[in-house]
Amino acid sequence: MMDSTFADNDALKAYQKNPLHQAVANGTVRPNVAERLSFDYEI
């Protein structure tokens, strides 16, 4: 599980496009899981 908190929606968008995040997501997570679920919400 990964739980992240961002200052605002712009920070979340920047994180999602970050090359380091993309490298981990595409190189480590996606090849090693059968299913994945993600969701964003504001509090």
CHARMM-style PDB file with segment names, atoms N, HN, CA, C and O in Angstrom:
ATOM      1  N   MET     1       0.835  -1.170   0.000  1.00  0.00      PROA
ATOM      2  CA  MET     1       0.000   0.000   0.000  1.00  0.00      PROA
ATOM      3  C   MET     1       0.879   1.231   0.000  1.00  0.00      PROA
ATOM      4  O   MET     1       1.952   1.262   0.603  1.00  0.00      PROA
ATOM      5  N   MET     2       0.401   2.228  -0.683  1.00  0.00      PROA
ATOM      6  HN  MET     2      -0.470   2.203  -1.173  1.00  0.00      PROA
ATOM      7  CA  MET     2       1.073   3.524  -0.677  1.00  0.00      PROA
ATOM      8  C   MET     2       0.035   4.577  -0.318  1.00  0.00      PROA
ATOM      9  O   MET     2      -1.048   4.613  -0.902  1.00  0.00      PROA
ATOM     10  N   ASP     3       0.358   5.414   0.622  1.00  0.00      PROA
ATOM     11  HN  ASP     3       1.238   5.385   1.096  1.00  0.00      PROA
ATOM     12  CA  ASP     3      -0.530   6.487   1.058  1.00  0.00      PROA
ATOM     13  C   ASP     3       0.256   7.784   0.949  1.00  0.00      PROA
ATOM     14  O   ASP     3       1.304   7.932   1.578  1.00  0.00      PROA
ATOM     15  N   SER     4      -0.244   8.723   0.155  1.00  0.00      PROA
ATOM     16  HN  SER     4      -1.095   8.603  -0.355  1.00  0.00      PROA
ATOM     17  CA  SER     4       0.474   9.980  -0.064  1.00  0.00      PROA
ATOM     18  C   SER     4      -0.431  11.170   0.220  1.00  0.00      PROA
ATOM     19  O   SER     4      -1.643  11.109   0.013  1.00  0.00      PROA
ATOM     20  N   THR     5       0.163  12.235   0.688  1.00  0.00      PROA
ATOM     21  HN  THR     5       1.148  12.285   0.857  1.00  0.00      PROA
ATOM     22  CA  THR     5      -0.548  13.484   0.920  1.00  0.00      PROA
ATOM     23  C   THR     5       0.162  14.574   0.132  1.00  0.00      PROA
ATOM     24  O   THR     5       1.388  14.683   0.164  1.00  0.00      PROA
ATOM     25  N   PHE     6      -0.622  15.377  -0.574  1.00  0.00      PROA
ATOM     26  HN  PHE     6      -1.618  15.288  -0.600  1.00  0.00      PROA
ATOM     27  CA  PHE     6      -0.074  16.457  -1.389  1.00  0.00      PROA
ATOM     28  C   PHE     6      -0.691  17.780  -0.962  1.00  0.00      PROA
ATOM     29  O   PHE     6      -1.828  17.822  -0.490  1.00  0.00      PROA
ATOM     30  N   ALA     7       0.053  18.842  -1.128  1.00  0.00      PROA
ATOM     31  HN  ALA     7       0.976  18.808  -1.511  1.00  0.00      PROA
ATOM     32  CA  ALA     7      -0.396  20.169  -0.712  1.00  0.00      PROA
ATOM     33  C   ALA     7      -1.636  20.616  -1.478  1.00  0.00      PROA
ATOM     34  O   ALA     7      -2.514  21.276  -0.923  1.00  0.00      PROA
ATOM     35  N   ASP     8      -1.702  20.252  -2.755  1.00  0.00      PROA
ATOM     36  HN  ASP     8      -0.989  19.715  -3.206  1.00  0.00      PROA
ATOM     37  CA  ASP     8      -2.839  20.636  -3.578  1.00  0.00      PROA
ATOM     38  C   ASP     8      -2.875  19.760  -4.832  1.00  0.00      PROA
ATOM     39  O   ASP     8      -2.012  18.904  -5.030  1.00  0.00      PROA
ATOM     40  N   ASN     9      -3.880  19.986  -5.672  1.00  0.00      PROA
ATOM     41  HN  ASN     9      -4.581  20.681  -5.512  1.00  0.00      PROA
ATOM     42  CA  ASN     9      -4.055  19.168  -6.863  1.00  0.00      PROA
ATOM     43  C   ASN     9      -2.899  19.337  -7.849  1.00  0.00      PROA
ATOM     44  O   ASN     9      -2.535  18.390  -8.546  1.00  0.00      PROA
ATOM     45  N   ASP    10      -2.330  20.523  -7.910  1.00  0.00      PROA
ATOM     46  HN  ASP    10      -2.625  21.292  -7.343  1.00  0.00      PROA
ATOM     47  CA  ASP    10      -1.178  20.743  -8.789  1.00  0.00      PROA
ATOM     48  C   ASP    10       0.018  19.897  -8.360  1.00  0.00      PROA
ATOM     49  O   ASP    10       0.748  19.379  -9.204  1.00  0.00      PROA
ATOM     50  N   ALA    11       0.218  19.758  -7.062  1.00  0.00      PROA
ATOM     51  HN  ALA    11      -0.376  20.180  -6.376  1.00  0.00      PROA
ATOM     52  CA  ALA    11       1.309  18.923  -6.555  1.00  0.00      PROA
ATOM     53  C   ALA    11       1.076  17.461  -6.901  1.00  0.00      PROA
ATOM     54  O   ALA    11       2.020  16.750  -7.248  1.00  0.00      PROA
ATOM     55  N   LEU    12      -0.162  17.006  -6.812  1.00  0.00      PROA
ATOM     56  HN  LEU    12      -0.928  17.583  -6.531  1.00  0.00      PROA
ATOM     57  CA  LEU    12      -0.492  15.626  -7.199  1.00  0.00      PROA
ATOM     58  C   LEU    12      -0.207  15.406  -8.674  1.00  0.00      PROA
ATOM     59  O   LEU    12       0.402  14.401  -9.042  1.00  0.00      PROA
ATOM     60  N   LYS    13      -0.633  16.317  -9.512  1.00  0.00      PROA
ATOM     61  HN  LYS    13      -1.128  17.133  -9.213  1.00  0.00      PROA
ATOM     62  CA  LYS    13      -0.398  16.186 -10.956  1.00  0.00      PROA
ATOM     63  C   LYS    13       1.097  16.160 -11.270  1.00  0.00      PROA
ATOM     64  O   LYS    13       1.543  15.385 -12.117  1.00  0.00      PROA
ATOM     65  N   ALA    14       1.865  17.001 -10.592  1.00  0.00      PROA
ATOM     66  HN  ALA    14       1.503  17.630  -9.904  1.00  0.00      PROA
ATOM     67  CA  ALA    14       3.315  17.019 -10.806  1.00  0.00      PROA
ATOM     68  C   ALA    14       3.935  15.689 -10.392  1.00  0.00      PROA
ATOM     69  O   ALA    14       4.819  15.182 -11.082  1.00  0.00      PROA
ATOM     70  N   TYR    15       3.492  15.124  -9.289  1.00  0.00      PROA
ATOM     71  HN  TYR    15       2.774  15.536  -8.728  1.00  0.00      PROA
ATOM     72  CA  TYR    15       4.004  13.837  -8.823  1.00  0.00      PROA
ATOM     73  C   TYR    15       3.689  12.739  -9.828  1.00  0.00      PROA
ATOM     74  O   TYR    15       4.547  11.911 -10.131  1.00  0.00      PROA
ATOM     75  N   GLN    16       2.465  12.726 -10.347  1.00  0.00      PROA
ATOM     76  HN  GLN    16       1.768  13.399 -10.100  1.00  0.00      PROA
ATOM     77  CA  GLN    16       2.057  11.680 -11.284  1.00  0.00      PROA
ATOM     78  C   GLN    16       2.895  11.700 -12.557  1.00  0.00      PROA
ATOM     79  O   GLN    16       3.109  10.654 -13.170  1.00  0.00      PROA
ATOM     80  N   LYS    17       3.371  12.871 -12.961  1.00  0.00      PROA
ATOM     81  HN  LYS    17       3.197  13.720 -12.462  1.00  0.00      PROA
ATOM     82  CA  LYS    17       4.172  13.003 -14.179  1.00  0.00      PROA
ATOM     83  C   LYS    17       5.677  12.899 -13.911  1.00  0.00      PROA
ATOM     84  O   LYS    17       6.474  12.863 -14.849  1.00  0.00      PROA
ATOM     85  N   ASN    18       6.061  12.851 -12.646  1.00  0.00      PROA
ATOM     86  HN  ASN    18       5.414  12.881 -11.884  1.00  0.00      PROA
ATOM     87  CA  ASN    18       7.479  12.832 -12.281  1.00  0.00      PROA
ATOM     88  C   ASN    18       8.173  11.605 -12.868  1.00  0.00      PROA
ATOM     89  O   ASN    18       7.677  10.490 -12.705  1.00  0.00      PROA
ATOM     90  N   PRO    19       9.308  11.783 -13.545  1.00  0.00      PROA
ATOM     91  CA  PRO    19      10.013  10.653 -14.150  1.00  0.00      PROA
ATOM     92  C   PRO    19      10.429   9.571 -13.153  1.00  0.00      PROA
ATOM     93  O   PRO    19      10.421   8.389 -13.497  1.00  0.00      PROA
ATOM     94  N   LEU    20      10.787   9.948 -11.942  1.00  0.00      PROA
ATOM     95  HN  LEU    20      10.793  10.908 -11.663  1.00  0.00      PROA
ATOM     96  CA  LEU    20      11.153   8.935 -10.948  1.00  0.00      PROA
ATOM     97  C   LEU    20       9.933   8.099 -10.544  1.00  0.00      PROA
ATOM     98  O   LEU    20      10.038   6.882 -10.392  1.00  0.00      PROA
ATOM     99  N   HSD    21       8.789   8.745 -10.373  1.00  0.00      PROA
ATOM    100  HN  HSD    21       8.704   9.734 -10.497  1.00  0.00      PROA
ATOM    101  CA  HSD    21       7.557   8.021 -10.070  1.00  0.00      PROA
ATOM    102  C   HSD    21       7.202   7.095 -11.228  1.00  0.00      PROA
ATOM    103  O   HSD    21       6.865   5.931 -11.007  1.00  0.00      PROA
ATOM    104  N   GLN    22       7.274   7.593 -12.445  1.00  0.00      PROA
ATOM    105  HN  GLN    22       7.547   8.538 -12.624  1.00  0.00      PROA
ATOM    106  CA  GLN    22       6.956   6.787 -13.617  1.00  0.00      PROA
ATOM    107  C   GLN    22       7.884   5.574 -13.734  1.00  0.00      PROA
ATOM    108  O   GLN    22       7.444   4.485 -14.102  1.00  0.00      PROA
ATOM    109  N   ALA    23       9.147   5.763 -13.425  1.00  0.00      PROA
ATOM    110  HN  ALA    23       9.505   6.648 -13.126  1.00  0.00      PROA
ATOM    111  CA  ALA    23      10.113   4.664 -13.500  1.00  0.00      PROA
ATOM    112  C   ALA    23       9.761   3.547 -12.517  1.00  0.00      PROA
ATOM    113  O   ALA    23       9.819   2.369 -12.868  1.00  0.00      PROA
ATOM    114  N   VAL    24       9.401   3.912 -11.301  1.00  0.00      PROA
ATOM    115  HN  VAL    24       9.353   4.869 -11.015  1.00  0.00      PROA
ATOM    116  CA  VAL    24       9.028   2.899 -10.309  1.00  0.00      PROA
ATOM    117  C   VAL    24       7.710   2.235 -10.697  1.00  0.00      PROA
ATOM    118  O   VAL    24       7.584   1.012 -10.633  1.00  0.00      PROA
ATOM    119  N   ALA    25       6.734   3.036 -11.098  1.00  0.00      PROA
ATOM    120  HN  ALA    25       6.836   4.030 -11.151  1.00  0.00      PROA
ATOM    121  CA  ALA    25       5.430   2.486 -11.470  1.00  0.00      PROA
ATOM    122  C   ALA    25       5.552   1.522 -12.642  1.00  0.00      PROA
ATOM    123  O   ALA    25       4.995   0.425 -12.602  1.00  0.00      PROA
ATOM    124  N   ASN    26       6.263   1.916 -13.668  1.00  0.00      PROA
ATOM    125  HN  ASN    26       6.715   2.807 -13.700  1.00  0.00      PROA
ATOM    126  CA  ASN    26       6.360   1.091 -14.876  1.00  0.00      PROA
ATOM    127  C   ASN    26       7.393  -0.012 -14.779  1.00  0.00      PROA
ATOM    128  O   ASN    26       7.230  -1.067 -15.393  1.00  0.00      PROA
ATOM    129  N   GLY    27       8.453   0.211 -14.019  1.00  0.00      PROA
ATOM    130  HN  GLY    27       8.585   1.068 -13.521  1.00  0.00      PROA
ATOM    131  CA  GLY    27       9.529  -0.769 -13.961  1.00  0.00      PROA
ATOM    132  C   GLY    27       9.436  -1.747 -12.814  1.00  0.00      PROA
ATOM    133  O   GLY    27       9.999  -2.839 -12.890  1.00  0.00      PROA
ATOM    134  N   THR    28       8.741  -1.386 -11.756  1.00  0.00      PROA
ATOM    135  HN  THR    28       8.283  -0.499 -11.694  1.00  0.00      PROA
ATOM    136  CA  THR    28       8.677  -2.249 -10.573  1.00  0.00      PROA
ATOM    137  C   THR    28       7.256  -2.688 -10.244  1.00  0.00      PROA
ATOM    138  O   THR    28       6.998  -3.881 -10.085  1.00  0.00      PROA
ATOM    139  N   VAL    29       6.349  -1.752 -10.143  1.00  0.00      PROA
ATOM    140  HN  VAL    29       6.558  -0.783 -10.272  1.00  0.00      PROA
ATOM    141  CA  VAL    29       4.995  -2.075  -9.673  1.00  0.00      PROA
ATOM    142  C   VAL    29       4.208  -2.847 -10.731  1.00  0.00      PROA
ATOM    143  O   VAL    29       3.822  -3.993 -10.502  1.00  0.00      PROA
ATOM    144  N   ARG    30       3.972  -2.235 -11.873  1.00  0.00      PROA
ATOM    145  HN  ARG    30       4.285  -1.304 -12.059  1.00  0.00      PROA
ATOM    146  CA  ARG    30       3.093  -2.851 -12.881  1.00  0.00      PROA
ATOM    147  C   ARG    30       3.539  -4.239 -13.329  1.00  0.00      PROA
ATOM    148  O   ARG    30       2.681  -5.104 -13.505  1.00  0.00      PROA
ATOM    149  N   PRO    31       4.832  -4.502 -13.524  1.00  0.00      PROA
ATOM    150  CA  PRO    31       5.228  -5.852 -13.941  1.00  0.00      PROA
ATOM    151  C   PRO    31       5.045  -6.928 -12.859  1.00  0.00      PROA
ATOM    152  O   PRO    31       5.095  -8.121 -13.157  1.00  0.00      PROA
ATOM    153  N   ASN    32       4.834  -6.508 -11.610  1.00  0.00      PROA
ATOM    154  HN  ASN    32       4.793  -5.538 -11.368  1.00  0.00      PROA
ATOM    155  CA  ASN    32       4.802  -7.465 -10.507  1.00  0.00      PROA
ATOM    156  C   ASN    32       3.450  -7.603  -9.810  1.00  0.00      PROA
ATOM    157  O   ASN    32       3.355  -8.252  -8.769  1.00  0.00      PROA
ATOM    158  N   VAL    33       2.429  -7.013 -10.362  1.00  0.00      PROA
ATOM    159  HN  VAL    33       2.506  -6.485 -11.208  1.00  0.00      PROA
ATOM    160  CA  VAL    33       1.108  -7.135  -9.759  1.00  0.00      PROA
ATOM    161  C   VAL    33       0.092  -7.574 -10.812  1.00  0.00      PROA
ATOM    162  O   VAL    33       0.184  -7.192 -11.979  1.00  0.00      PROA
ATOM    163  N   ALA    34      -0.869  -8.376 -10.386  1.00  0.00      PROA
ATOM    164  HN  ALA    34      -0.944  -8.687  -9.439  1.00  0.00      PROA
ATOM    165  CA  ALA    34      -1.931  -8.818 -11.293  1.00  0.00      PROA
ATOM    166  C   ALA    34      -3.003  -7.745 -11.423  1.00  0.00      PROA
ATOM    167  O   ALA    34      -3.566  -7.545 -12.499  1.00  0.00      PROA
ATOM    168  N   GLU    35      -3.280  -7.062 -10.328  1.00  0.00      PROA
ATOM    169  HN  GLU    35      -2.823  -7.224  -9.454  1.00  0.00      PROA
ATOM    170  CA  GLU    35      -4.275  -6.000 -10.316  1.00  0.00      PROA
ATOM    171  C   GLU    35      -3.781  -4.865  -9.442  1.00  0.00      PROA
ATOM    172  O   GLU    35      -2.979  -5.061  -8.528  1.00  0.00      PROA
ATOM    173  N   ARG    36      -4.271  -3.685  -9.738  1.00  0.00      PROA
ATOM    174  HN  ARG    36      -4.922  -3.526 -10.480  1.00  0.00      PROA
ATOM    175  CA  ARG    36      -3.923  -2.560  -8.893  1.00  0.00      PROA
ATOM    176  C   ARG    36      -5.110  -1.623  -8.866  1.00  0.00      PROA
ATOM    177  O   ARG    36      -5.877  -1.555  -9.826  1.00  0.00      PROA
ATOM    178  N   LEU    37      -5.261  -0.909  -7.782  1.00  0.00      PROA
ATOM    179  HN  LEU    37      -4.638  -0.964  -7.002  1.00  0.00      PROA
ATOM    180  CA  LEU    37      -6.354   0.029  -7.602  1.00  0.00      PROA
ATOM    181  C   LEU    37      -5.780   1.317  -7.045  1.00  0.00      PROA
ATOM    182  O   LEU    37      -4.971   1.304  -6.118  1.00  0.00      PROA
ATOM    183  N   SER    38      -6.201   2.412  -7.612  1.00  0.00      PROA
ATOM    184  HN  SER    38      -6.858   2.423  -8.366  1.00  0.00      PROA
ATOM    185  CA  SER    38      -5.779   3.701  -7.065  1.00  0.00      PROA
ATOM    186  C   SER    38      -6.971   4.645  -7.083  1.00  0.00      PROA
ATOM    187  O   SER    38      -7.870   4.532  -7.915  1.00  0.00      PROA
ATOM    188  N   PHE    39      -6.949   5.567  -6.152  1.00  0.00      PROA
ATOM    189  HN  PHE    39      -6.218   5.659  -5.476  1.00  0.00      PROA
ATOM    190  CA  PHE    39      -7.984   6.589  -6.122  1.00  0.00      PROA
ATOM    191  C   PHE    39      -7.446   7.827  -5.416  1.00  0.00      PROA
ATOM    192  O   PHE    39      -6.559   7.752  -4.565  1.00  0.00      PROA
ATOM    193  N   ASP    40      -8.004   8.951  -5.793  1.00  0.00      PROA
ATOM    194  HN  ASP    40      -8.725   9.011  -6.485  1.00  0.00      PROA
ATOM    195  CA  ASP    40      -7.629  10.233  -5.208  1.00  0.00      PROA
ATOM    196  C   ASP    40      -8.860  10.821  -4.548  1.00  0.00      PROA
ATOM    197  O   ASP    40      -9.977  10.660  -5.041  1.00  0.00      PROA
ATOM    198  N   TYR    41      -8.657  11.496  -3.443  1.00  0.00      PROA
ATOM    199  HN  TYR    41      -7.751  11.626  -3.043  1.00  0.00      PROA
ATOM    200  CA  TYR    41      -9.772  12.159  -2.770  1.00  0.00      PROA
ATOM    201  C   TYR    41      -9.259  13.376  -2.022  1.00  0.00      PROA
ATOM    202  O   TYR    41      -8.088  13.444  -1.649  1.00  0.00      PROA
ATOM    203  N   GLU    42     -10.132  14.317  -1.812  1.00  0.00      PROA
ATOM    204  HN  GLU    42     -11.083  14.261  -2.115  1.00  0.00      PROA
ATOM    205  CA  GLU    42      -9.783  15.528  -1.074  1.00  0.00      PROA
ATOM    206  C   GLU    42     -10.444  15.492   0.291  1.00  0.00      PROA
ATOM    207  O   GLU    42     -11.581  15.040   0.432  1.00  0.00      PROA
ATOM    208  N   ILE    43      -9.716  15.977   1.302  1.00  0.00      PROA
ATOM    209  HN  ILE    43      -8.793  16.344   1.187  1.00  0.00      PROA
ATOM    210  CA  ILE    43     -10.296  16.072   2.641  1.00  0.00      PROA
ATOM    211  C   ILE    43     -10.271  17.501   3.097  1.00  0.00      PROA
ATOM    212  OT1 ILE    43     -10.716  17.804   4.204  1.00  0.00      PROA
TER     213      ILE     43
END
